[in-house]
């Protein structure tokens, strides 16, 4: 009797051990990683001979929301003529004044001699960008390249969700717990929607067209 009881206990222990060793779970297709914040270099070309208030407004707004560190501008000028260099320096001073009026405190100007007659000035600055989690790949079926059944079980469907969420983050610095709010806070942005719902027509945005048409 004791032998049978002992055998039963041993059998139960072996079964429990085997069940513990089995992995009954399956890998999830929903990516659960966190949205990451990265440093990126942003650049914009501007007219080296004319300061556009609309262009300065757009660049300054993006810098206020995402910028980190100094803003730089490189202004080209035709070599061989002192007057060309003087004109470029005068334009650099105007750009510095225009961006300072929009709240850019650290604005640095440099000049480069070039024989290219249509060379543009380049504004650059480091910025924060919200991006999907690491190792998160786009689902080709999401863009219609292949059928969903062909990639089932092979790709994380949650990556597209994370990608969309990252694009909706207006100020990536918020993810890092940085204090302070830009001038265009949520209340001001909400006011635009309320006016639209009330039937008030929004003013046309300037400087965002791809051509003059």
Phi and psi in degrees as GROMACS dihedral restraints (atoms count N, CA, C in turn):
[ dihedral_restraints ]
;  ai    aj    ak    al  type     phi  dphi    fc
    3     4     5     6     1   -63.8    20    10
    4     5     6     7     1   -36.6    20    10
    6     7     8     9     1   -64.8    20    10
    7     8     9    10     1   -42.1    20    10
    9    10    11    12     1   -63.6    20    10
   10    11    12    13     1   -42.3    20    10
   12    13    14    15     1   -63.9    20    10
   13    14    15    16     1   -42.1    20    10
   15    16    17    18     1   -64.9    20    10
   16    17    18    19     1   -39.8    20    10
   18    19    20    21     1   -64.3    20    10
   19    20    21    22     1   -39.3    20    10
   21    22    23    24     1   -63.6    20    10
   22    23    24    25     1   -41.6    20    10
   24    25    26    27     1   -64.3    20    10
   25    26    27    28     1   -42.4    20    10
   27    28    29    30     1   -65.0    20    10
   28    29    30    31     1   -41.1    20    10
   30    31    32    33     1   -63.1    20    10
   31    32    33    34     1   -42.1    20    10
   33    34    35    36     1   -63.1    20    10
   34    35    36    37     1   -41.1    20    10
   36    37    38    39     1   -65.3    20    10
   37    38    39    40     1   -40.8    20    10
   39    40    41    42     1   -64.3    20    10
   40    41    42    43     1   -43.2    20    10
   42    43    44    45     1   -62.9    20    10
   43    44    45    46     1   -41.8    20    10
   45    46    47    48     1   -63.1    20    10
   46    47    48    49     1   -39.1    20    10
   48    49    50    51     1   -65.4    20    10
   49    50    51    52     1   -42.6    20    10
   51    52    53    54     1   -66.9    20    10
   52    53    54    55     1   -38.9    20    10
   54    55    56    57     1   -66.6    20    10
   55    56    57    58     1   -37.4    20    10
   57    58    59    60     1   -66.0    20    10
   58    59    60    61     1   -30.6    20    10
   60    61    62    63     1   -80.0    20    10
   61    62    63    64     1   -17.9    20    10
   63    64    65    66     1   -79.8    20    10
   64    65    66    67     1   138.8    20    10
   66    67    68    69     1  -102.5    20    10
   67    68    69    70     1   104.6    20    10
   69    70    71    72     1   -93.5    20    10
   70    71    72    73     1     4.4    20    10
   72    73    74    75     1   -92.7    20    10
   73    74    75    76     1   159.3    20    10
   75    76    77    78     1  -120.1    20    10
   76    77    78    79     1   148.0    20    10
   78    79    80    81     1   -60.2    20    10
   79    80    81    82     1   139.3    20    10
   81    82    83    84     1   -81.1    20    10
   82    83    84    85     1   145.0    20    10
   84    85    86    87     1   -91.4    20    10
   85    86    87    88     1    -3.5    20    10
   87    88    89    90     1   -94.4    20    10
   88    89    90    91     1   116.1    20    10
   90    91    92    93     1   -73.8    20    10
   91    92    93    94     1   123.9    20    10
   93    94    95    96     1  -106.3    20    10
   94    95    96    97     1     8.6    20    10
   96    97    98    99     1   -67.2    20    10
   97    98    99   100     1   161.3    20    10
   99   100   101   102     1   -86.6    20    10
  100   101   102   103     1   146.9    20    10
  102   103   104   105     1   -62.9    20    10
  103   104   105   106     1   134.9    20    10
  105   106   107   108     1  -107.0    20    10
  106   107   108   109     1   154.2    20    10
  108   109   110   111     1  -110.2    20    10
  109   110   111   112     1   127.6    20    10
  111   112   113   114     1  -124.3    20    10
  112   113   114   115     1   154.6    20    10
  114   115   116   117     1   -85.9    20    10
  115   116   117   118     1   128.7    20    10
  117   118   119   120     1  -130.5    20    10
  118   119   120   121     1   153.0    20    10
  120   121   122   123     1   -93.8    20    10
  121   122   123   124     1   123.0    20    10
  123   124   125   126     1  -106.3    20    10
  124   125   126   127     1   138.9    20    10
  126   127   128   129     1  -132.9    20    10
  127   128   129   130     1   154.4    20    10
  129   130   131   132     1  -149.6    20    10
  130   131   132   133     1   138.9    20    10
  132   133   134   135     1   -94.2    20    10
  133   134   135   136     1   139.6    20    10
  135   136   137   138     1  -134.2    20    10
  136   137   138   139     1   161.0    20    10
  138   139   140   141     1   -68.4    20    10
  139   140   141   142     1   122.3    20    10
  141   142   143   144     1   -73.8    20    10
  142   143   144   145     1   -10.7    20    10
  144   145   146   147     1  -115.3    20    10
  145   146   147   148     1     1.9    20    10
  147   148   149   150     1  -152.9    20    10
  148   149   150   151     1   127.6    20    10
  150   151   152   153     1   -87.8    20    10
  151   152   153   154     1   116.4    20    10
  153   154   155   156     1   -93.3    20    10
  154   155   156   157     1   121.3    20    10
  156   157   158   159     1   -65.0    20    10
  157   158   159   160     1   -34.4    20    10
  159   160   161   162     1   -67.5    20    10
  160   161   162   163     1   -42.7    20    10
  162   163   164   165     1   -64.4    20    10
  163   164   165   166     1   -43.1    20    10
  165   166   167   168     1   -61.5    20    10
  166   167   168   169     1   -38.8    20    10
  168   169   170   171     1   -63.3    20    10
  169   170   171   172     1   -45.9    20    10
  171   172   173   174     1   -65.5    20    10
  172   173   174   175     1   -46.7    20    10
  174   175   176   177     1   -65.1    20    10
  175   176   177   178     1   -42.6    20    10
  177   178   179   180     1   -65.0    20    10
  178   179   180   181     1   -37.1    20    10
  180   181   182   183     1   -66.2    20    10
  181   182   183   184     1   -43.5    20    10
  183   184   185   186     1   -65.7    20    10
  184   185   186   187     1   -37.6    20    10
  186   187   188   189     1   -65.1    20    10
  187   188   189   190     1   -39.9    20    10
  189   190   191   192     1   -64.7    20    10
  190   191   192   193     1   -34.2    20    10
  192   193   194   195     1   -81.3    20    10
  193   194   195   196     1   -38.0    20    10
  195   196   197   198     1  -126.0    20    10
  196   197   198   199     1   -16.9    20    10
  198   199   200   201     1   -66.2    20    10
  199   200   201   202     1   151.0    20    10
  201   202   203   204     1  -147.8    20    10
  202   203   204   205     1   116.1    20    10
  204   205   206   207     1    97.8    20    10
  205   206   207   208     1  -170.3    20    10
  207   208   209   210     1   -73.4    20    10
  208   209   210   211     1   155.5    20    10
  210   211   212   213     1  -103.8    20    10
  211   212   213   214     1   136.3    20    10
  213   214   215   216     1  -122.5    20    10
  214   215   216   217     1   149.4    20    10
  216   217   218   219     1  -134.8    20    10
  217   218   219   220     1   135.1    20    10
  219   220   221   222     1  -113.3    20    10
  220   221   222   223     1   117.2    20    10
  222   223   224   225     1  -105.7    20    10
  223   224   225   226     1   124.2    20    10
  225   226   227   228     1   -83.8    20    10
  226   227   228   229     1   157.7    20    10
  228   229   230   231     1  -151.9    20    10
  229   230   231   232     1   154.9    20    10
  231   232   233   234     1   -72.2    20    10
  232   233   234   235     1   128.1    20    10
  234   235   236   237     1   -75.5    20    10
  235   236   237   238     1   160.5    20    10
  237   238   239   240     1    92.6    20    10
  238   239   240   241     1    -3.7    20    10
  240   241   242   243     1  -134.1    20    10
  241   242   243   244     1   117.8    20    10
  243   244   245   246     1   -59.3    20    10
  244   245   246   247     1   -31.7    20    10
  246   247   248   249     1   -65.9    20    10
  247   248   249   250     1   -35.2    20    10
  249   250   251   252     1   -63.7    20    10
  250   251   252   253     1   -40.8    20    10
  252   253   254   255     1   -67.0    20    10
  253   254   255   256     1   -40.3    20    10
  255   256   257   258     1   -63.9    20    10
  256   257   258   259     1   -41.7    20    10
  258   259   260   261     1   -64.0    20    10
  259   260   261   262     1   -39.7    20    10
  261   262   263   264     1   -65.0    20    10
  262   263   264   265     1   -40.6    20    10
  264   265   266   267     1   -65.0    20    10
  265   266   267   268     1   -36.7    20    10
  267   268   269   270     1   -66.0    20    10
  268   269   270   271     1   -39.8    20    10
  270   271   272   273     1   -69.1    20    10
  271   272   273   274     1   -36.2    20    10
  273   274   275   276     1   -60.8    20    10
  274   275   276   277     1   -39.5    20    10
  276   277   278   279     1   -66.2    20    10
  277   278   279   280     1   -36.8    20    10
  279   280   281   282     1   -67.6    20    10
  280   281   282   283     1   -40.4    20    10
  282   283   284   285     1   -63.2    20    10
  283   284   285   286     1   -41.6    20    10
  285   286   287   288     1   -62.3    20    10
  286   287   288   289     1   -41.1    20    10
  288   289   290   291     1   -67.3    20    10
  289   290   291   292     1   -41.0    20    10
  291   292   293   294     1   -65.6    20    10
  292   293   294   295     1   -43.3    20    10
  294   295   296   297     1   -72.3    20    10
  295   296   297   298     1   -33.1    20    10
  297   298   299   300     1   -63.1    20    10
  298   299   300   301     1   -35.9    20    10
  300   301   302   303     1   -66.8    20    10
  301   302   303   304     1   -21.4    20    10
  303   304   305   306     1   -96.9    20    10
  304   305   306   307     1     9.2    20    10
  306   307   308   309     1    98.0    20    10
  307   308   309   310     1     2.8    20    10
  309   310   311   312     1   -81.4    20    10
  310   311   312   313     1   109.3    20    10
  312   313   314   315     1   -85.9    20    10
  313   314   315   316     1   -36.3    20    10
  315   316   317   318     1  -107.9    20    10
  316   317   318   319     1    90.3    20    10
  318   319   320   321     1  -119.5    20    10
  319   320   321   322     1   122.7    20    10
  321   322   323   324     1  -118.7    20    10
  322   323   324   325     1   132.5    20    10
  324   325   326   327     1  -113.7    20    10
  325   326   327   328     1   134.7    20    10
  327   328   329   330     1  -136.8    20    10
  328   329   330   331     1   165.1    20    10
  330   331   332   333     1  -130.6    20    10
  331   332   333   334     1   148.9    20    10
  333   334   335   336     1  -138.8    20    10
  334   335   336   337     1   134.5    20    10
  336   337   338   339     1   -83.0    20    10
  337   338   339   340     1   129.6    20    10
  339   340   341   342     1  -145.9    20    10
  340   341   342   343     1   145.0    20    10
  342   343   344   345     1   -87.7    20    10
  343   344   345   346     1    -1.9    20    10
  345   346   347   348     1   -76.3    20    10
  346   347   348   349     1   114.7    20    10
  348   349   350   351     1   -68.7    20    10
  349   350   351   352     1   -24.1    20    10
  351   352   353   354     1  -106.4    20    10
  352   353   354   355     1    20.9    20    10
  354   355   356   357     1   -63.8    20    10
  355   356   357   358     1   139.4    20    10
  357   358   359   360     1  -102.7    20    10
  358   359   360   361     1   153.4    20    10
  360   361   362   363     1   -76.3    20    10
  361   362   363   364     1   149.4    20    10
  363   364   365   366     1  -120.8    20    10
  364   365   366   367     1   123.9    20    10
  366   367   368   369     1  -100.2    20    10
  367   368   369   370     1   134.1    20    10
  369   370   371   372     1  -142.2    20    10
  370   371   372   373     1   152.5    20    10
  372   373   374   375     1  -165.5    20    10
  373   374   375   376     1   154.6    20    10
  375   376   377   378     1   -80.7    20    10
  376   377   378   379     1   142.9    20    10
  378   379   380   381     1  -140.5    20    10
  379   380   381   382     1   162.2    20    10
  381   382   383   384     1   -96.0    20    10
  382   383   384   385     1   139.4    20    10
  384   385   386   387     1  -133.1    20    10
  385   386   387   388     1   136.0    20    10
  387   388   389   390     1   -87.0    20    10
  388   389   390   391     1   127.1    20    10
  390   391   392   393     1  -131.9    20    10
  391   392   393   394     1   160.5    20    10
  393   394   395   396     1   -61.5    20    10
  394   395   396   397     1   166.2    20    10
  396   397   398   399     1   -58.9    20    10
  397   398   399   400     1   160.3    20    10
  399   400   401   402     1   -61.2    20    10
  400   401   402   403     1   148.7    20    10
  402   403   404   405     1    60.3    20    10
  403   404   405   406     1    26.5    20    10
  405   406   407   408     1   -99.6    20    10
  406   407   408   409     1   113.4    20    10
  408   409   410   411     1  -104.8    20    10
  409   410   411   412     1   147.0    20    10
  411   412   413   414     1   -65.5    20    10
  412   413   414   415     1   144.4    20    10
  414   415   416   417     1   -87.6    20    10
  415   416   417   418     1   113.1    20    10
  417   418   419   420     1   -62.2    20    10
  418   419   420   421     1   -27.9    20    10
  420   421   422   423     1   -69.1    20    10
  421   422   423   424     1   -26.0    20    10
  423   424   425   426     1   -64.0    20    10
  424   425   426   427     1   -30.5    20    10
  426   427   428   429     1   -98.8    20    10
  427   428   429   430     1     9.2    20    10
  429   430   431   432     1    81.0    20    10
  430   431   432   433     1     9.3    20    10
  432   433   434   435     1   -70.6    20    10
  433   434   435   436     1   -39.1    20    10
  435   436   437   438     1  -138.8    20    10
  436   437   438   439     1   171.6    20    10
  438   439   440   441     1   -77.9    20    10
  439   440   441   442     1   148.6    20    10
  441   442   443   444     1   -59.3    20    10
  442   443   444   445     1   -35.3    20    10
  444   445   446   447     1   -65.4    20    10
  445   446   447   448     1   -25.1    20    10
  447   448   449   450     1   -76.3    20    10
  448   449   450   451     1   -19.8    20    10
  450   451   452   453     1  -114.9    20    10
  451   452   453   454     1     7.0    20    10
  453   454   455   456     1   -60.4    20    10
  454   455   456   457     1   128.0    20    10
  456   457   458   459     1    83.3    20    10
  457   458   459   460     1    -2.7    20    10
  459   460   461   462     1  -108.2    20    10
  460   461   462   463     1   -25.2    20    10
  462   463   464   465     1  -129.3    20    10
  463   464   465   466     1   152.6    20    10
  465   466   467   468     1   -81.7    20    10
  466   467   468   469     1   111.6    20    10
  468   469   470   471     1   -69.2    20    10
  469   470   471   472     1   -20.5    20    10
  471   472   473   474     1   -70.6    20    10
  472   473   474   475     1   -14.4    20    10
  474   475   476   477     1   -64.7    20    10
  475   476   477   478     1   -36.8    20    10
  477   478   479   480     1   -67.1    20    10
  478   479   480   481     1   -35.8    20    10
  480   481   482   483     1   -64.5    20    10
  481   482   483   484     1   -46.2    20    10
  483   484   485   486     1   -64.2    20    10
  484   485   486   487     1   -37.3    20    10
  486   487   488   489     1   -63.9    20    10
  487   488   489   490     1   -43.2    20    10
  489   490   491   492     1   -65.6    20    10
  490   491   492   493     1   -39.9    20    10
  492   493   494   495     1   -64.1    20    10
  493   494   495   496     1   -40.2    20    10
  495   496   497   498     1   -63.3    20    10
  496   497   498   499     1   -37.0    20    10
  498   499   500   501     1   -70.2    20    10
  499   500   501   502     1   -23.8    20    10
  501   502   503   504     1   -85.4    20    10
  502   503   504   505     1    -7.4    20    10
  504   505   506   507     1   -80.2    20    10
  505   506   507   508     1   113.7    20    10
  507   508   509   510     1   -75.6    20    10
  508   509   510   511     1   -31.9    20    10
  510   511   512   513     1  -135.6    20    10
  511   512   513   514     1    93.6    20    10
  513   514   515   516     1   -58.6    20    10
  514   515   516   517     1   -23.9    20    10
  516   517   518   519     1   -61.0    20    10
  517   518   519   520     1   -25.1    20    10
  519   520   521   522     1   -62.6    20    10
  520   521   522   523     1   -30.7    20    10
  522   523   524   525     1   -68.4    20    10
  523   524   525   526     1   -20.5    20    10
  525   526   527   528     1   -97.2    20    10
  526   527   528   529     1     2.6    20    10
  528   529   530   531     1    74.4    20    10
  529   530   531   532     1    24.5    20    10
  531   532   533   534     1   -74.1    20    10
  532   533   534   535     1   138.8    20    10
  534   535   536   537     1   -78.2    20    10
  535   536   537   538     1   165.9    20    10
  537   538   539   540     1    92.1    20    10
  538   539   540   541     1   153.6    20    10
  540   541   542   543     1  -125.6    20    10
  541   542   543   544     1   145.3    20    10
  543   544   545   546     1   -72.0    20    10
  544   545   546   547     1   171.5    20    10
  546   547   548   549     1   -63.0    20    10
  547   548   549   550     1   -36.7    20    10
  549   550   551   552     1   -85.5    20    10
  550   551   552   553     1    71.7    20    10
  552   553   554   555     1   -81.3    20    10
  553   554   555   556     1  -178.1    20    10
  555   556   557   558     1   -62.7    20    10
  556   557   558   559     1   -32.2    20    10
  558   559   560   561     1   -66.8    20    10
  559   560   561   562     1   -41.9    20    10
  561   562   563   564     1   -68.0    20    10
  562   563   564   565     1   -39.7    20    10
  564   565   566   567     1   -66.6    20    10
  565   566   567   568     1   -35.6    20    10
  567   568   569   570     1   -67.7    20    10
  568   569   570   571     1   -31.8    20    10
  570   571   572   573     1   -63.1    20    10
  571   572   573   574     1   -32.6    20    10
  573   574   575   576     1   -62.6    20    10
  574   575   576   577     1   -42.2    20    10
  576   577   578   579     1   -66.6    20    10
  577   578   579   580     1   -41.0    20    10
  579   580   581   582     1   -64.1    20    10
  580   581   582   583     1   -39.5    20    10
  582   583   584   585     1   -64.0    20    10
  583   584   585   586     1   -40.1    20    10
  585   586   587   588     1   -64.1    20    10
  586   587   588   589     1   -42.0    20    10
  588   589   590   591     1   -65.9    20    10
  589   590   591   592     1   -27.7    20    10
  591   592   593   594     1   -83.7    20    10
  592   593   594   595     1    -3.2    20    10
  594   595   596   597     1    96.2    20    10
  595   596   597   598     1     5.1    20    10
  597   598   599   600     1   -81.9    20    10
  598   599   600   601     1   125.4    20    10
  600   601   602   603     1   -74.6    20    10
  601   602   603   604     1   132.2    20    10
  603   604   605   606     1   -73.5    20    10
  604   605   606   607     1   146.1    20    10
  606   607   608   609     1   -70.4    20    10
  607   608   609   610     1   149.7    20    10
  609   610   611   612     1   -69.8    20    10
  610   611   612   613     1   135.4    20    10
  612   613   614   615     1   -74.8    20    10
  613   614   615   616     1   142.3    20    10
  615   616   617   618     1  -109.2    20    10
  616   617   618   619     1   147.1    20    10
  618   619   620   621     1    82.4    20    10
  619   620   621   622     1    11.5    20    10
  621   622   623   624     1  -113.7    20    10
  622   623   624   625     1     8.6    20    10
  624   625   626   627     1   -85.4    20    10
  625   626   627   628     1   151.6    20    10
  627   628   629   630     1   -84.1    20    10
  628   629   630   631     1   -14.9    20    10
  630   631   632   633     1  -152.6    20    10
  631   632   633   634     1   177.6    20    10
  633   634   635   636     1   -82.9    20    10
  634   635   636   637     1    -1.5    20    10
